């Protein structure tokens, strides 16, 4: 995984978000065994206790479960994964809408821009000078 951190939120919360993204995108497939806490921590270059905290939160959310001697696994509950995916999408959409509103766009203008971009950018100028 490509781990990226910023100063906007605690590292464990960013780990939760990034692992959750890995689960919903299929980078960590349903039912797959996750690497050990130590291996994940080394890969992400974080303290193992921080990684443990993130994985514990994912367990509490039900996206990950532990088997005592075998390690942690991604849930096989596809509906739970879809729900997490939808929640992440809604969070991104809200951030986008907030940013566009701050730029002065109205809802219909935002929808028009999205439609134009989805259609290949017809009628939208991309930084031409």
C-alpha positions as CSV (number, residue, x, y, z in Angstrom):
1,X,0.0,0.0,0.0
2,X,1.1,3.6,-0.6
3,X,0.9,5.1,2.9
4,X,0.5,8.9,3.0
5,X,0.1,11.0,6.1
6,X,-0.6,14.7,6.8
7,X,-0.9,16.9,9.8
8,X,-4.7,17.3,9.5
9,X,-5.6,14.2,11.6
10,X,-4.0,11.8,14.1
11,X,-1.9,9.1,12.4
12,X,-4.1,6.2,13.7
13,X,-7.2,7.9,12.1
14,X,-5.4,8.2,8.8
15,X,-4.3,4.6,9.0
16,X,-8.0,3.6,9.6
17,X,-9.1,5.6,6.6
18,X,-6.3,4.2,4.4
19,X,-6.9,0.6,5.4
20,X,-10.6,1.0,5.0
21,X,-10.0,2.4,1.5
22,X,-7.8,-0.6,0.8
23,X,-10.7,-2.9,1.9
24,X,-13.4,-1.2,-0.1
25,X,-11.2,-0.9,-3.2
26,X,-10.2,-4.6,-3.1
27,X,-6.6,-4.0,-2.3
28,X,-7.3,-6.1,0.8
29,X,-9.9,-8.6,-0.6
30,X,-12.8,-9.9,1.4
31,X,-11.7,-12.8,3.6
32,X,-8.0,-12.2,3.1
33,X,-5.6,-12.4,5.9
34,X,-4.0,-9.0,6.7
35,X,-0.3,-8.7,7.3
36,X,0.8,-8.7,10.9
37,X,0.7,-5.5,13.0
38,X,4.5,-5.4,13.0
39,X,4.7,-5.9,9.2
40,X,2.0,-3.2,8.5
41,X,3.7,-0.8,10.9
42,X,7.0,-1.3,9.2
43,X,5.5,-0.8,5.8
44,X,3.7,2.4,6.9
45,X,6.7,3.5,8.9
46,X,4.6,4.0,12.1
47,X,4.8,2.7,15.6
48,X,3.3,-0.8,16.0
49,X,1.1,0.5,18.8
50,X,-0.4,3.1,16.5
51,X,-1.1,0.4,13.9
52,X,-2.6,-1.8,16.6
53,X,-5.0,1.1,17.6
54,X,-6.1,1.5,14.0
55,X,-6.7,-2.2,13.5
56,X,-8.6,-2.4,16.8
57,X,-10.9,0.4,15.5
58,X,-11.5,-1.5,12.2
59,X,-12.3,-4.6,14.3
60,X,-14.8,-2.5,16.3
61,X,-16.4,-1.3,13.0
62,X,-16.6,-4.9,11.8
63,X,-14.4,-4.6,8.7
64,X,-11.7,-6.7,10.2
65,X,-11.9,-9.7,12.6
66,X,-9.3,-11.7,14.5
67,X,-8.8,-15.4,14.7
68,X,-6.8,-16.1,17.8
69,X,-3.9,-18.0,16.3
70,X,-4.2,-17.1,12.6
71,X,-4.2,-13.2,12.7
72,X,-6.6,-10.6,11.4
73,X,-8.8,-11.0,8.3
74,X,-10.9,-8.7,6.2
75,X,-14.6,-9.3,6.8
76,X,-16.5,-11.5,4.3
77,X,-19.6,-9.5,4.8
78,X,-19.9,-7.9,1.4
79,X,-22.8,-5.6,2.5
80,X,-20.6,-4.2,5.3
81,X,-17.9,-3.5,2.8
82,X,-20.4,-1.8,0.4
83,X,-21.8,0.3,3.3
84,X,-18.2,1.4,4.2
85,X,-17.6,2.2,0.5
86,X,-20.8,4.3,0.3
87,X,-19.9,6.2,3.5
88,X,-16.4,7.0,2.2
89,X,-18.0,8.2,-1.1
90,X,-20.4,10.4,0.8
91,X,-17.6,11.9,2.8
92,X,-15.7,12.7,-0.4
93,X,-18.8,14.2,-2.1
94,X,-19.5,16.4,0.9
95,X,-16.0,17.7,0.9
96,X,-16.2,18.4,-2.8
97,X,-19.5,20.1,-2.6
98,X,-18.3,22.3,0.3
99,X,-15.2,23.3,-1.7
100,X,-17.3,24.1,-4.8
101,X,-19.8,26.1,-2.8
102,X,-16.9,28.1,-1.3
103,X,-15.8,28.8,-4.9
104,X,-19.2,30.3,-5.5
105,X,-20.8,27.6,-7.5
106,X,-24.5,26.8,-7.2
107,X,-25.8,23.2,-7.1
108,X,-26.9,23.2,-10.8
109,X,-23.6,24.7,-11.9
110,X,-21.7,22.0,-10.0
111,X,-23.9,19.2,-11.6
112,X,-23.3,20.8,-15.1
113,X,-19.5,20.7,-14.5
114,X,-19.6,17.1,-13.4
115,X,-21.7,16.1,-16.4
116,X,-19.2,17.9,-18.7
117,X,-16.2,16.2,-17.1
118,X,-17.8,12.8,-17.2
119,X,-18.5,13.3,-20.9
120,X,-14.8,14.0,-21.6
121,X,-14.6,17.7,-20.6
122,X,-16.6,19.0,-23.5
123,X,-16.9,22.7,-23.2
124,X,-14.6,23.0,-20.2
125,X,-11.4,24.8,-20.5
126,X,-8.5,23.1,-18.7
127,X,-6.0,25.8,-17.7
128,X,-5.6,27.2,-21.2
129,X,-3.7,30.5,-21.3
